[in-house]
């Protein structure tokens, strides 16, 4: 859940709309990172485990977001699905199939590039 939250809070940065997550108007970042009141948000139980006080949780959350910003690419494909077991299994199967398609496409592109480089 935390990975999905931080990923969502960086959407504006990734698409170039915002320079920093602090600039986002429509994310949960201000709530989780600074404790800004938002009646639409109920804190995630996983967020509450980040520290014993709101200030500690906020500091840890800001650090998690900063860490993601410094990574070369942001990927939540290894995030676990949570919910009804049948739904989780279905989501896993969809993700697995999509990853297979990507792998096959990348392999084909590599082979094509190797073939075009040969004399």
C-alpha positions as CSV (number, residue, x, y, z in Angstrom):
1,X,0.0,0.0,0.0
2,X,2.8,2.4,0.9
3,X,4.5,1.8,-2.5
4,X,1.2,2.5,-4.3
5,X,0.7,5.7,-2.3
6,X,4.1,7.1,-3.0
7,X,3.8,6.1,-6.6
8,X,0.5,8.1,-6.9
9,X,2.0,11.1,-5.1
10,X,4.7,11.2,-7.7
11,X,2.4,11.1,-10.8
12,X,2.6,14.9,-11.3
13,X,6.4,14.8,-11.1
14,X,6.8,11.9,-13.5
15,X,4.5,13.5,-16.1
16,X,6.4,16.9,-15.8
17,X,3.4,18.8,-14.4
18,X,5.1,19.4,-11.0
19,X,8.7,19.9,-10.2
20,X,8.3,18.5,-6.7
21,X,5.5,16.4,-5.0
22,X,4.9,19.5,-2.8
23,X,3.5,21.3,-5.9
24,X,0.8,18.7,-6.6
25,X,-2.7,20.0,-5.9
26,X,-4.6,16.7,-6.3
27,X,-2.6,14.2,-4.4
28,X,-2.4,12.9,-0.9
29,X,1.2,14.1,-0.5
30,X,0.4,17.1,1.7
31,X,-1.7,14.9,4.0
32,X,0.9,12.1,4.4
33,X,4.1,14.2,4.2
34,X,3.0,17.3,6.3
35,X,-0.2,16.4,8.1
36,X,-2.4,18.8,6.1
37,X,-6.0,18.1,6.9
38,X,-8.0,16.3,4.2
39,X,-11.5,15.1,5.0
40,X,-11.3,12.7,2.0
41,X,-8.4,10.7,3.4
42,X,-8.4,8.0,6.1
43,X,-4.8,7.0,6.9
44,X,-3.8,3.7,5.7
45,X,-2.9,1.2,8.4
46,X,0.5,0.7,6.7
47,X,1.2,4.4,6.9
48,X,0.4,4.4,10.7
49,X,3.2,1.8,11.2
50,X,5.8,4.3,10.0
51,X,6.2,6.0,13.3
52,X,4.8,6.5,16.8
53,X,3.9,10.1,16.2
54,X,2.5,12.0,13.3
55,X,5.7,14.0,12.9
56,X,7.8,10.8,12.7
57,X,5.4,9.2,10.2
58,X,5.5,12.4,8.0
59,X,9.3,12.5,8.1
60,X,9.5,8.8,7.0
61,X,7.0,9.3,4.3
62,X,8.8,12.3,2.8
63,X,12.0,10.2,2.8
64,X,10.2,7.3,1.0
65,X,9.0,9.7,-1.7
66,X,12.5,11.4,-2.0
67,X,14.1,7.9,-2.4
68,X,11.7,7.1,-5.2
69,X,12.5,10.4,-6.9
70,X,16.2,9.5,-7.0
71,X,15.6,6.1,-8.6
72,X,16.1,5.8,-12.4
73,X,12.6,4.5,-12.8
74,X,9.5,4.0,-10.7
75,X,7.9,0.6,-10.8
76,X,5.1,-0.9,-8.7
77,X,4.7,-4.1,-10.8
78,X,6.1,-6.1,-7.8
79,X,3.4,-4.6,-5.5
80,X,1.2,-7.3,-4.0
81,X,-2.5,-7.1,-4.7
82,X,-4.8,-7.1,-1.6
83,X,-8.5,-8.1,-1.6
84,X,-10.8,-10.9,-2.4
85,X,-8.7,-14.0,-3.1
86,X,-10.4,-14.6,-6.5
87,X,-9.8,-11.0,-7.6
88,X,-6.2,-11.2,-6.4
89,X,-5.6,-14.3,-8.4
90,X,-7.2,-12.7,-11.5
91,X,-5.0,-9.6,-11.1
92,X,-1.9,-11.6,-10.7
93,X,-2.7,-13.6,-13.9
94,X,-3.3,-10.4,-15.8
95,X,-0.1,-8.9,-14.6
96,X,1.8,-12.1,-15.4
97,X,0.4,-12.2,-19.0
98,X,1.3,-8.6,-19.5
99,X,4.8,-9.1,-18.3
100,X,5.2,-12.1,-20.7
101,X,4.1,-9.9,-23.6
102,X,6.6,-7.3,-22.6
103,X,9.4,-9.9,-22.3
104,X,8.7,-11.4,-25.7
105,X,8.6,-8.0,-27.3
106,X,11.9,-6.9,-25.7
107,X,13.5,-10.2,-26.8
108,X,12.3,-9.8,-30.4
109,X,13.6,-6.2,-30.4
110,X,17.0,-7.3,-29.2
111,X,17.2,-10.0,-31.8
112,X,16.2,-7.6,-34.5
113,X,18.8,-5.1,-33.4
114,X,21.5,-7.8,-33.3
115,X,20.6,-8.9,-36.8
116,X,20.7,-5.3,-38.2
117,X,24.2,-4.8,-36.7
118,X,25.7,-7.9,-38.3
119,X,27.7,-7.4,-41.6
